[in-house]
Amino acid sequence: MATVIILPKQGQSVESCIITEIKKKKGDTVKKGDVLFTYETDKASFEEESSLDGVVLECFYNDGDEVPVLLDMMVIGQPGEDYAGLLQGGSPAVSSEQQVASSESKVEEPLKTKVVVAPESSNQHINTSSNQSFVSPRAKNLAAAEAIDATQ
């Protein structure tokens, strides 16, 4: 039976890790104890070992990707096994290469802007934040790295 390998959570405050190296690619044979991938948090580096023998049926991320903890990293099983029902959300995750390719192929719609006319009195303040949402600096950096518009 196919087994999903997740990115383990390393500590209470760790929300995501950076994949430093994928050691076993799609189609590679693995044995119990083989290192599948290495990853790092802001404080330490780790190796994830295989808990079973089999073949890598799917690998969802690449070297250098920042991946939230507890997400599906790869699937190990026997060739030809159906694993779609095992994945989080019931469908395969999309790798960052596929995300970039799909975001580049989308037609961008023009941004809608709201024009606010300033009142004549200088003592009044304009509230322009009613239709805007806050985007954290980390989210902005991640969006820039993935070529995604952070305002959407």
N, C-alpha and C positions, 0 to 999 in steps of 0.2 A: 504494500500500500504506500502511496506517495506521502511524503512528509514535508510540511512547510517549515522552513527555517526562518525564524524571526530575528530582528536585531534586538538583542537583550538590553534591558535597562540596567545601567551601571550606576547605582546610587539614586538617592531620592530627588536630587535637583537636576539630573541630566534629562534633557528633553529631546536632544538629537545628537547624532554622532556623525563624523566624517569617515567615509569608507576610504581607507588608505590603499588597499589592494584587494582585488578579487582574485583569489588564487585558483579557484575552480570555475571554469566557464561552462556555458550551456553545452551539453553533450559529453562533458568529462566524466570519467568513472571515478567514484570516491569510495574510500574504505573508512570504516569507523576509526576516528582519531585523526583523519586528514584535516589540515587547516583549510577551511572554505574561503574565508576572507579575514582581513584585518581591519580594525577600525579604531578611532581615537575619540576621546572626549576632550574637554578642555584641560584635563589634568593627567590622563593616562592613555596608553595604547593597549589593545586587546587583540587576541586571535580567537575566532570562532571555529571550533572543531566539529566535525561531522559526528552525529550520534548513531549513524547507521551506514550500511553499505548500499550502493546504488549508483545511479547516474543523475547528473544535474539536468533536470527537465526544463527548468527556467531560472534565469537570474534577472531580477528586476532593476538592479542599479549598477552603476559603473564606478570605477576608481574616481575619487574626488567628490562624489555626490554627498550632500548633507541629507541624512535620512532620519526622520523622527523615530524614536525608540518604539519597539513593539510592533513595527510594521513588517510585512513579509519581505524577506530578502531574496530567498530562492526556494525552489522545490526540488527535493531529491526523491527518486522512485525508480521504477523500472521503465525502460523505453516503451512509449506508446500509452502509458497510463494517463487517465483523465484526472486532472487535479483541480479543475475550475471550481468545483464545489467546496474545496478546502480553503480557498483564498478569502481574505477579509473583504466583505462586500460582495462575495460570490463571483467576482470577475477579476481577471488578471490586473495587476498594477501596471502603470505605464512608466517606462524608464524615462530618465531626464532627456535622453536623445529624442525619444518619441514625442515628449512634451514640447521640446524646442521646435521640432519639425512641424508638429500640428499647429503651434502658435504662429509659426512663420507662414503657414499656408492659409490661415484665416484672414478674411478680408476685414480690415479695421474699419469700424464705424466711426463717424465723426463724433467728437466729444460734445456733449451738450453743456453749455455754460449758463449760469444764472447771472444776469446783470442786476446789480443793486445800485440804485442811485442814492448818493449821499444826501442826507437832509441838509438844509441850509444852515442850521444851527450847528456850531462846532462842538457843543457840549454833548450831543447825542452820539452813541456808539452804534456801529453797524454790526449786526449778527449775521455773519456769512457762514457760520459753521453748521447751520441747520441741515444742509444736504451733503456735508463733507464728513468722512469718517477718518479716524486716526489710523495711520500706518506707521508701525514701529520702525526704527532704523534697521533692525535686523531683517524685518520683512522687506524693506526697501532694497537692502543689499542682496538678499536672496532673489528678489524679483529682477534686479538688474543682472545678476549672474545668469538667470534663466531666460533673459530677454522677454520679460513679461511686464506689462504696464501695471504698476503697483496701485494706481488709482482705481482700477477696476476690481 
